[in-house]
Amino acid sequence: MSHSDRDCHYRWPAWIAICDAGGLTRSMSTKGCSPENSAMEGFFGRPRNEFYYHHGWKGITYEEFEKRLDTYMICYNETRIKKSLS
């Protein structure tokens, strides 16, 4: 899924083609409805803070980055303790 908060790229033909080629479903927030956007911001904000920021990525290949991100996402989805669910 690819989410947009009503940015112009949502309807850009090249972006639509990229999403279609990748099998992605496009999602867009309702105008003036911040709760829809906050769920996506919350989801993407956590990996940025826990995984991406404050790490030295210099010299890391795309393949290595992808492998590390995959490992992080598996941990995030399958083994991470989620306080909101307890």
N, CA, C and O atoms as a GROMACS GRO file, in nm:
protein
  344
    1MET      N    1   0.084  -0.117   0.000
    1MET     CA    2   0.000   0.000   0.000
    1MET      C    3   0.089   0.123   0.000
    1MET      O    4   0.194   0.126   0.064
    2SER      N    5   0.046   0.223  -0.071
    2SER     CA    6   0.113   0.353  -0.073
    2SER      C    7   0.012   0.457  -0.028
    2SER      O    8  -0.098   0.465  -0.083
    3HIS      N    9   0.049   0.537   0.074
    3HIS     CA   10  -0.045   0.633   0.130
    3HIS      C   11   0.000   0.776   0.103
    3HIS      O   12   0.119   0.806   0.108
    4SER      N   13  -0.095   0.862   0.073
    4SER     CA   14  -0.067   1.002   0.047
    4SER      C   15  -0.162   1.088   0.129
    4SER      O   16  -0.276   1.050   0.154
    5ASP      N   17  -0.114   1.203   0.170
    5ASP     CA   18  -0.203   1.297   0.239
    5ASP      C   19  -0.246   1.407   0.142
    5ASP      O   20  -0.233   1.526   0.169
    6ARG      N   21  -0.297   1.362   0.028
    6ARG     CA   22  -0.353   1.447  -0.077
    6ARG      C   23  -0.248   1.526  -0.153
    6ARG      O   24  -0.277   1.634  -0.204
    7ASP      N   25  -0.128   1.475  -0.162
    7ASP     CA   26  -0.024   1.541  -0.242
    7ASP      C   27  -0.052   1.519  -0.390
    7ASP      O   28  -0.128   1.430  -0.428
    8CYS      N   29   0.010   1.602  -0.473
    8CYS     CA   30  -0.016   1.599  -0.617
    8CYS      C   31   0.027   1.468  -0.682
    8CYS      O   32  -0.029   1.429  -0.785
    9HIS      N   33   0.125   1.398  -0.625
    9HIS     CA   34   0.172   1.276  -0.690
    9HIS      C   35   0.066   1.165  -0.689
    9HIS      O   36   0.077   1.070  -0.766
   10TYR      N   37  -0.035   1.176  -0.603
   10TYR     CA   38  -0.136   1.071  -0.594
   10TYR      C   39  -0.204   1.047  -0.730
   10TYR      O   40  -0.235   0.933  -0.764
   11ARG      N   41  -0.226   1.154  -0.806
   11ARG     CA   42  -0.292   1.142  -0.936
   11ARG      C   43  -0.195   1.154  -1.054
   11ARG      O   44  -0.239   1.157  -1.169
   12TRP      N   45  -0.067   1.161  -1.029
   12TRP     CA   46   0.034   1.173  -1.134
   12TRP      C   47   0.042   1.041  -1.211
   12TRP      O   48   0.066   0.937  -1.150
   13PRO      N   49   0.021   1.043  -1.342
   13PRO     CA   50   0.016   0.919  -1.420
   13PRO      C   51   0.139   0.828  -1.402
   13PRO      O   52   0.125   0.706  -1.398
   14ALA      N   53   0.258   0.886  -1.392
   14ALA     CA   54   0.378   0.803  -1.374
   14ALA      C   55   0.374   0.732  -1.238
   14ALA      O   56   0.416   0.617  -1.227
   15TRP      N   57   0.325   0.800  -1.135
   15TRP     CA   58   0.316   0.739  -1.001
   15TRP      C   59   0.212   0.626  -1.002
   15TRP      O   60   0.233   0.521  -0.941
   16ILE      N   61   0.101   0.649  -1.069
   16ILE     CA   62  -0.002   0.546  -1.081
   16ILE      C   63   0.057   0.423  -1.150
   16ILE      O   64   0.032   0.310  -1.107
   17ALA      N   65   0.135   0.443  -1.256
   17ALA     CA   66   0.198   0.332  -1.328
   17ALA      C   67   0.297   0.256  -1.238
   17ALA      O   68   0.303   0.134  -1.242
   18ILE      N   69   0.374   0.330  -1.157
   18ILE     CA   70   0.469   0.266  -1.065
   18ILE      C   71   0.393   0.180  -0.964
   18ILE      O   72   0.432   0.066  -0.938
   19CYS      N   73   0.287   0.234  -0.908
   19CYS     CA   74   0.207   0.158  -0.811
   19CYS      C   75   0.146   0.034  -0.876
   19CYS      O   76   0.149  -0.075  -0.819
   20ASP      N   77   0.090   0.052  -0.996
   20ASP     CA   78   0.029  -0.062  -1.066
   20ASP      C   79   0.133  -0.170  -1.096
   20ASP      O   80   0.107  -0.288  -1.079
   21ALA      N   81   0.252  -0.128  -1.142
   21ALA     CA   82   0.358  -0.223  -1.175
   21ALA      C   83   0.405  -0.299  -1.051
   21ALA      O   84   0.443  -0.416  -1.060
   22GLY      N   85   0.403  -0.232  -0.935
   22GLY     CA   86   0.447  -0.295  -0.812
   22GLY      C   87   0.336  -0.366  -0.736
   22GLY      O   88   0.360  -0.422  -0.629
   23GLY      N   89   0.215  -0.364  -0.790
   23GLY     CA   90   0.102  -0.428  -0.724
   23GLY      C   91   0.058  -0.355  -0.598
   23GLY      O   92   0.003  -0.416  -0.507
   24LEU      N   93   0.083  -0.223  -0.592
   24LEU     CA   94   0.048  -0.144  -0.474
   24LEU      C   95  -0.091  -0.084  -0.488
   24LEU      O   96  -0.133  -0.045  -0.596
   25THR      N   97  -0.162  -0.077  -0.377
   25THR     CA   98  -0.289  -0.008  -0.371
   25THR      C   99  -0.263   0.132  -0.320
   25THR      O  100  -0.196   0.151  -0.219
   26ARG      N  101  -0.315   0.232  -0.390
   26ARG     CA  102  -0.297   0.370  -0.347
   26ARG      C  103  -0.405   0.406  -0.246
   26ARG      O  104  -0.521   0.368  -0.261
   27SER      N  105  -0.366   0.481  -0.144
   27SER     CA  106  -0.457   0.524  -0.039
   27SER      C  107  -0.437   0.673  -0.018
   27SER      O  108  -0.324   0.722  -0.023
   28MET      N  109  -0.546   0.746   0.006
   28MET     CA  110  -0.534   0.889   0.027
   28MET      C  111  -0.626   0.931   0.140
   28MET      O  112  -0.738   0.882   0.152
   29SER      N  113  -0.578   1.022   0.221
   29SER     CA  114  -0.658   1.076   0.331
   29SER      C  115  -0.776   1.156   0.278
   29SER      O  116  -0.768   1.217   0.171
   30THR      N  117  -0.883   1.154   0.352
   30THR     CA  118  -0.997   1.240   0.323
   30THR      C  119  -0.958   1.383   0.356
   30THR      O  120  -0.887   1.407   0.454
   31LYS      N  121  -1.002   1.477   0.276
   31LYS     CA  122  -0.968   1.616   0.300
   31LYS      C  123  -1.009   1.658   0.440
   31LYS      O  124  -1.125   1.643   0.479
   32GLY      N  125  -0.915   1.711   0.515
   32GLY     CA  126  -0.942   1.761   0.649
   32GLY      C  127  -0.960   1.652   0.754
   32GLY      O  128  -1.008   1.679   0.864
   33CYS      N  129  -0.921   1.529   0.720
   33CYS     CA  130  -0.940   1.418   0.815
   33CYS      C  131  -0.803   1.369   0.863
   33CYS      O  132  -0.747   1.275   0.807
   34SER      N  133  -0.751   1.433   0.966
   34SER     CA  134  -0.616   1.398   1.013
   34SER      C  135  -0.604   1.261   1.077
   34SER      O  136  -0.495   1.205   1.074
   35PRO      N  137  -0.710   1.200   1.135
   35PRO     CA  138  -0.691   1.066   1.192
   35PRO      C  139  -0.644   0.963   1.090
   35PRO      O  140  -0.566   0.874   1.124
   36GLU      N  141  -0.692   0.974   0.965
   36GLU     CA  142  -0.648   0.880   0.863
   36GLU      C  143  -0.498   0.895   0.840
   36GLU      O  144  -0.426   0.795   0.829
   37ASN      N  145  -0.451   1.017   0.832
   37ASN     CA  146  -0.310   1.041   0.806
   37ASN      C  147  -0.225   1.007   0.929
   37ASN      O  148  -0.112   0.961   0.914
   38SER      N  149  -0.277   1.029   1.048
   38SER     CA  150  -0.197   1.006   1.168
   38SER      C  151  -0.164   0.858   1.186
   38SER      O  152  -0.057   0.824   1.238
   39ALA      N  153  -0.253   0.769   1.143
   39ALA     CA  154  -0.222   0.625   1.153
   39ALA      C  155  -0.102   0.590   1.067
   39ALA      O  156  -0.014   0.515   1.110
   40MET      N  157  -0.096   0.643   0.947
   40MET     CA  158   0.017   0.615   0.858
   40MET      C  159   0.143   0.685   0.909
   40MET      O  160   0.252   0.626   0.905
   41GLU      N  161   0.130   0.808   0.955
   41GLU     CA  162   0.246   0.880   1.009
   41GLU      C  163   0.303   0.806   1.130
   41GLU      O  164   0.425   0.796   1.146
   42GLY      N  165   0.214   0.754   1.216
   42GLY     CA  166   0.259   0.679   1.332
   42GLY      C  167   0.332   0.553   1.293
   42GLY      O  168   0.434   0.518   1.351
   43PHE      N  169   0.278   0.482   1.193
   43PHE     CA  170   0.342   0.359   1.148
   43PHE      C  171   0.480   0.386   1.090
   43PHE      O  172   0.576   0.319   1.126
   44PHE      N  173   0.491   0.484   1.001
   44PHE     CA  174   0.619   0.511   0.936
   44PHE      C  175   0.716   0.586   1.026
   44PHE      O  176   0.837   0.578   1.006
   45GLY      N  177   0.665   0.658   1.124
   45GLY     CA  178   0.752   0.732   1.215
   45GLY      C  179   0.834   0.641   1.305
   45GLY      O  180   0.950   0.670   1.334
   46ARG      N  181   0.775   0.533   1.350
   46ARG     CA  182   0.846   0.441   1.440
   46ARG      C  183   0.967   0.377   1.373
   46ARG      O  184   1.076   0.382   1.430
   47PRO      N  185   0.954   0.318   1.254
   47PRO     CA  186   1.075   0.264   1.189
   47PRO      C  187   1.180   0.371   1.160
   47PRO      O  188   1.300   0.345   1.170
   48ARG      N  189   1.136   0.491   1.125
   48ARG     CA  190   1.235   0.598   1.101
   48ARG      C  191   1.315   0.624   1.227
   48ARG      O  192   1.438   0.636   1.222
   49ASN      N  193   1.246   0.632   1.342
   49ASN     CA  194   1.316   0.662   1.468
   49ASN      C  195   1.395   0.543   1.520
   49ASN      O  196   1.507   0.560   1.568
   50GLU      N  197   1.340   0.424   1.513
   50GLU     CA  198   1.407   0.307   1.570
   50GLU      C  199   1.509   0.244   1.477
   50GLU      O  200   1.611   0.192   1.523
   51PHE      N  201   1.483   0.247   1.348
   51PHE     CA  202   1.568   0.175   1.254
   51PHE      C  203   1.659   0.266   1.173
   51PHE      O  204   1.778   0.239   1.161
   52TYR      N  205   1.605   0.373   1.118
   52TYR     CA  206   1.680   0.451   1.020
   52TYR      C  207   1.768   0.561   1.082
   52TYR      O  208   1.889   0.566   1.056
   53TYR      N  209   1.708   0.647   1.162
   53TYR     CA  210   1.785   0.759   1.218
   53TYR      C  211   1.892   0.708   1.314
   53TYR      O  212   1.877   0.603   1.376
   54HIS      N  213   1.998   0.783   1.326
   54HIS     CA  214   2.107   0.757   1.421
   54HIS      C  215   2.186   0.630   1.390
   54HIS      O  216   2.254   0.577   1.478
   55HIS      N  217   2.178   0.581   1.267
   55HIS     CA  218   2.259   0.468   1.225
   55HIS      C  219   2.350   0.514   1.111
   55HIS      O  220   2.310   0.596   1.028
   56GLY      N  221   2.469   0.464   1.109
   56GLY     CA  222   2.560   0.498   1.001
   56GLY      C  223   2.533   0.410   0.880
   56GLY      O  224   2.561   0.290   0.883
   57TRP      N  225   2.480   0.467   0.775
   57TRP     CA  226   2.446   0.390   0.656
   57TRP      C  227   2.550   0.405   0.546
   57TRP      O  228   2.536   0.346   0.439
   58LYS      N  229   2.653   0.483   0.573
   58LYS     CA  230   2.756   0.503   0.472
   58LYS      C  231   2.825   0.370   0.442
   58LYS      O  232   2.865   0.298   0.534
   59GLY      N  233   2.838   0.336   0.314
   59GLY     CA  234   2.904   0.213   0.273
   59GLY      C  235   2.813   0.092   0.271
   59GLY      O  236   2.855  -0.017   0.232
   60ILE      N  237   2.687   0.109   0.312
   60ILE     CA  238   2.592  -0.002   0.312
   60ILE      C  239   2.527  -0.008   0.174
   60ILE      O  240   2.476   0.093   0.125
   61THR      N  241   2.527  -0.125   0.113
   61THR     CA  242   2.465  -0.140  -0.018
   61THR      C  243   2.313  -0.142  -0.004
   61THR      O  244   2.260  -0.162   0.105
   62TYR      N  245   2.247  -0.122  -0.115
   62TYR     CA  246   2.101  -0.128  -0.114
   62TYR      C  247   2.054  -0.267  -0.068
   62TYR      O  248   1.959  -0.278   0.009
   63GLU      N  249   2.121  -0.370  -0.116
   63GLU     CA  250   2.084  -0.507  -0.081
   63GLU      C  251   2.098  -0.531   0.070
   63GLU      O  252   2.012  -0.595   0.131
   64GLU      N  253   2.206  -0.480   0.129
   64GLU     CA  254   2.226  -0.495   0.274
   64GLU      C  255   2.121  -0.415   0.351
   64GLU      O  256   2.067  -0.463   0.451
   65PHE      N  257   2.094  -0.293   0.306
   65PHE     CA  258   1.991  -0.211   0.370
   65PHE      C  259   1.856  -0.283   0.364
   65PHE      O  260   1.784  -0.288   0.464
   66GLU      N  261   1.824  -0.337   0.248
   66GLU     CA  262   1.696  -0.408   0.231
   66GLU      C  263   1.687  -0.529   0.324
   66GLU      O  264   1.582  -0.555   0.382
   67LYS      N  265   1.798  -0.601   0.338
   67LYS     CA  266   1.801  -0.717   0.427
   67LYS      C  267   1.780  -0.675   0.573
   67LYS      O  268   1.706  -0.739   0.647
   68ARG      N  269   1.847  -0.566   0.613
   68ARG     CA  270   1.832  -0.518   0.751
   68ARG      C  271   1.690  -0.466   0.778
   68ARG      O  272   1.633  -0.490   0.884
   69LEU      N  273   1.635  -0.397   0.679
   69LEU     CA  274   1.498  -0.346   0.693
   69LEU      C  275   1.400  -0.463   0.702
   69LEU      O  276   1.306  -0.459   0.782
   70ASP      N  277   1.419  -0.565   0.621
   70ASP     CA  278   1.333  -0.682   0.626
   70ASP      C  279   1.339  -0.748   0.764
   70ASP      O  280   1.236  -0.787   0.819
   71THR      N  281   1.459  -0.761   0.819
   71THR     CA  282   1.476  -0.820   0.952
   71THR      C  283   1.404  -0.734   1.056
   71THR      O  284   1.336  -0.788   1.144
   72TYR      N  285   1.418  -0.602   1.047
   72TYR     CA  286   1.350  -0.512   1.140
   72TYR      C  287   1.198  -0.528   1.130
   72TYR      O  288   1.130  -0.536   1.232
   73MET      N  289   1.144  -0.533   1.007
   73MET     CA  290   1.000  -0.541   0.989
   73MET      C  291   0.944  -0.674   1.040
   73MET      O  292   0.834  -0.678   1.094
   74ILE      N  293   1.019  -0.782   1.023
   74ILE     CA  294   0.975  -0.911   1.077
   74ILE      C  295   0.967  -0.903   1.229
   74ILE      O  296   0.870  -0.948   1.289
   75CYS      N  297   1.070  -0.845   1.289
   75CYS     CA  298   1.069  -0.827   1.435
   75CYS      C  299   0.954  -0.736   1.476
   75CYS      O  300   0.884  -0.765   1.573
   76TYR      N  301   0.935  -0.627   1.404
   76TYR     CA  302   0.828  -0.530   1.435
   76TYR      C  303   0.692  -0.598   1.431
   76TYR      O  304   0.608  -0.576   1.519
   77ASN      N  305   0.669  -0.680   1.331
   77ASN     CA  306   0.538  -0.743   1.312
   77ASN      C  307   0.515  -0.869   1.395
   77ASN      O  308   0.402  -0.898   1.433
   78GLU      N  309   0.621  -0.944   1.424
   78GLU     CA  310   0.602  -1.076   1.481
   78GLU      C  311   0.649  -1.092   1.627
   78GLU      O  312   0.593  -1.174   1.700
   79THR      N  313   0.749  -1.017   1.669
   79THR     CA  314   0.802  -1.041   1.804
   79THR      C  315   0.800  -0.920   1.896
   79THR      O  316   0.820  -0.934   2.016
   80ARG      N  317   0.776  -0.805   1.842
   80ARG     CA  318   0.775  -0.681   1.921
   80ARG      C  319   0.658  -0.679   2.018
   80ARG      O  320   0.546  -0.714   1.981
   81ILE      N  321   0.682  -0.638   2.140
   81ILE     CA  322   0.575  -0.624   2.238
   81ILE      C  323   0.500  -0.494   2.204
   81ILE      O  324   0.559  -0.387   2.194
   82LYS      N  325   0.370  -0.507   2.188
   82LYS     CA  326   0.287  -0.392   2.152
   82LYS      C  327   0.201  -0.355   2.273
   82LYS      O  328   0.101  -0.420   2.302
   83LYS      N  329   0.242  -0.250   2.342
   83LYS     CA  330   0.171  -0.209   2.464
   83LYS      C  331   0.025  -0.176   2.438
   83LYS      O  332  -0.060  -0.196   2.526
   84SER      N  333  -0.005  -0.125   2.318
   84SER     CA  334  -0.144  -0.089   2.289
   84SER      C  335  -0.234  -0.211   2.280
   84SER      O  336  -0.356  -0.197   2.289
   85LEU      N  337  -0.177  -0.330   2.264
   85LEU     CA  338  -0.257  -0.452   2.254
   85LEU      C  339  -0.269  -0.526   2.386
   85LEU      O  340  -0.342  -0.624   2.395
   86SER      N  341  -0.199  -0.480   2.490
   86SER     CA  342  -0.203  -0.553   2.617
   86SER      C  343  -0.309  -0.499   2.709
   86SER      O  344  -0.326  -0.549   2.820
   0.00000   0.00000   0.00000
